[in-house]
Amino acid sequence: MNVLIFESPEEATKAAFDIVIKRFEEGLKTIGLATGSTPLKLYEKLRDTNTDVSHVTTVNLDEYVGLEPTNPQSYNYYMNEELFKYMNFATTNVPNGVAEDLEKECERYEEILKNHPVDLQILGMGPNGHIGFNEPGTSFDSITHIAELTPSTREANKRFFDKEEEVPTRAITMGISSIMNAKEIMMLAFGEGKAEAVRNMIDAPVTVDCPASVLQNHPNATIILDKAAASKLQRDK
Ligand SMILES: O=P(O)(O)OC[C@H]1O[C@](O)(CO)[C@@H](O)[C@@H]1O
């Protein structure tokens, strides 16, 4: 694991941006994308570049079950508004959370991943160490599946909804094994609220209790942190 620590989320985002642009220039074919608040500034910088990505396919990590792509809280909507409508990607893929047959949708998505191996996967993490919507306890062998969201994740994500009851209870998510198939992984975590999970990801044994700790087993993972997220790491003391 390559751990990079920056003074601020802005500096950390700049470092992440530089890596993504470099990979685009090197001819990356497929990029894995995350949602949530963490990569927002990265997407803002990317969409301002006019970079030609007509050779690039995107695959997103996850989508809430039950939210139409037109629902502003859906990750389909988020991706369209934050990135896709500004950039000329060849193809964009986000799971369909309103598919009639959700199991078939998971199989369809896993097939897309098979046909488009991810060159660079951007990841964020939940305060409980989840990646995608793979909550603590999820098998490291998991592929795309329907995940039940934990009360703590629904609590953490309720800030995006009007009422807590509106936060979906399930999501379609790439599994941990699907995520680990990426040739390169870039994890971003900012703020004190992530510090505990960051410590468990980097300085503790690999365990399903902290899904992000699996990144210790990845041959090419870079963790990009601001000082606050890194504040509980051994090396920072
Ligand atoms: O960046 P945030 O808003 O803290 O979200 C954390 C993570 O949780 C998720 O929303 C769940 O998939 C991820 O997409 C995201 O990386």
The ligand as an SDF file (V2000), in Angstrom:
LIG
                    3D

 16 16  0  0  0  0  0  0  0  0999 V2000
  -17.5700   10.1260    0.4480 O   0  0  0  0  0  0  0  0  0  0  0  0
  -18.6270    9.8490    1.4510 P   0  0  0  0  0  0  0  0  0  0  0  0
  -19.8190   10.7290    1.2790 O   0  0  0  0  0  0  0  0  0  0  0  0
  -18.1020    9.8890    2.8430 O   0  0  0  0  0  0  0  0  0  0  0  0
  -19.1650    8.3900    1.1830 O   0  0  0  0  0  0  0  0  0  0  0  0
  -18.4120    7.2560    1.4690 C   0  0  0  0  0  0  0  0  0  0  0  0
  -18.6570    6.0740    0.6000 C   0  0  0  0  0  0  0  0  0  0  0  0
  -19.9400    5.5030    0.7660 O   0  0  0  0  0  0  0  0  0  0  0  0
  -20.5390    5.2510   -0.4620 C   0  0  0  0  0  0  0  0  0  0  0  0
  -21.4590    6.2680   -0.7190 O   0  0  0  0  0  0  0  0  0  0  0  0
  -21.2460    3.9440   -0.5300 C   0  0  0  0  0  0  0  0  0  0  0  0
  -20.9860    3.4020   -1.7330 O   0  0  0  0  0  0  0  0  0  0  0  0
  -19.3900    5.2720   -1.4350 C   0  0  0  0  0  0  0  0  0  0  0  0
  -19.8090    5.5090   -2.7250 O   0  0  0  0  0  0  0  0  0  0  0  0
  -18.5470    6.3230   -0.8620 C   0  0  0  0  0  0  0  0  0  0  0  0
  -17.2820    6.2140   -1.3580 O   0  0  0  0  0  0  0  0  0  0  0  0
  1  2  2  0
  2  3  1  0
  2  4  1  0
  2  5  1  0
  5  6  1  0
  6  7  1  0
  7  8  1  0
  7 15  1  0
  8  9  1  0
  9 10  1  0
  9 11  1  0
  9 13  1  0
 11 12  1  0
 13 14  1  0
 13 15  1  0
 15 16  1  0
M  END
$$$$
